[in-house]
Amino acid sequence: MPSFLSSKFAALEAYVPGEQPRDKAYIKLNTNESPYPPAPGVLDVISREAVSDLRLYSDPTCLATRRAIAKRYGVGVENVLVSNGSDESLNFLFMGFTEPGAVFADITYGFYKVFGDLYGIPYTVIPLNDDFTIPVEKFCEAKGTMFIANPNAPTGIALTTAQIEMLLQSDPNRLVVVDEAYVDFGGETVVPLIEKYDNLAVVQTFSKSRSLAGARLGFTIAPAPIIAAMETLRYSTNPYNVNRLTLLAGTAAMEDESYFQKNRQAIIDARAWTKAQLEARSFTVTDSMTNFLFAATDRLDGGELYAALKDKGVLVRHFTSARICQYNRITVGTMAEMETLVEKIDEIFAEKGV
Ligand SMILES: Cc1ncc(COP(=O)(O)O)c(C=O)c1O
């Protein structure tokens, strides 16, 4: 049977999300979700009345949520676009802002390549340095709209604001997209730089530090002309891209600063503890500024460790590409989850006699 799919998509390799197995209960450390529930205010706004209002379309201007984000980051409402997860912000940026091509790292968020292929964009892939840091000079020299995850994923390593400024200054006529999905766990946000640079778009998400991965809410903060252009794409694809309950949840989550601060600090503390434990067991662990650790050991093959942990009910993310196949990416969960992870690693090493 023919699929009728346009031939230009025939060879498209879709993004592969982290596995969500249902066969048993796992300690889920594979997709960088928060181990903590959304802010208490979120539970309050998802009322029977709010659910009953689902018969109505959502506010296409997403105004209340944009106001809450604008207030939190000290920018104007005209500087904020909200999207169905930050993936949708990235989608708009690849769809409409890549006429000069795109530039991204070889080891970074896998969706950049998928979007590049989806839209047939010529892209340049720049290898990370041997220590997995970003070669800033090479990025400065490359042509095309730049997509930088900062901190990077899956390495967890962050660039400084001064380094991002070098990228912005390398060509004022080139757009630099800084994907700050993980910035709340120790990186420096460059949102304040939108005042100074016309060529900056910052993408963030509610999925990680605000515990709303399942609600699908992300946003872009950028100079007003960039946001207005993104809005044209949004209204040309789906003006009701964010549903009513998610808008309510997002506004409530953004307004609860103390809950946000408490949870991000708990993750940072659990990360430090886990990193030290892994290093004490001879793991090499990158200097992560995110809610995950990127770790490898000579004692056991990365894929084998992943499989043995899965057998013992702990799910981590293993990548098969050559440069990083010895590594696993481990989401930072609660302290209790991290203690179990370390226990299971000890059991695995003992069982394998390594
Ligand atoms: C670097 C990076 N950017 C963006 C996203 C997309 O997140 P979401 O669409 O849930 O906001 C992810 C998800 O894991 C990510 O790792």
The ligand as a Gaussian input file, in Angstrom:
#p B3LYP/6-31G(d) Opt

LIG

0 1
 C       18.411000      20.872000      25.000000
 C       16.942000      20.659000      24.934000
 N       16.192000      21.578000      24.347000
 C       14.858000      21.451000      24.257000
 C       14.222000      20.346000      24.770000
 C       12.732000      20.226000      24.587000
 O       12.017000      20.295000      25.743000
 P       10.463000      20.558000      25.774000
 O        9.919000      20.443000      24.361000
 O        9.911000      19.534000      26.691000
 O       10.295000      21.952000      26.293000
 C       14.951000      19.350000      25.400000
 C       14.282000      18.161000      25.949000
 O       14.795000      17.293000      26.553000
 C       16.356000      19.512000      25.483000
 O       17.120000      18.563000      26.046000

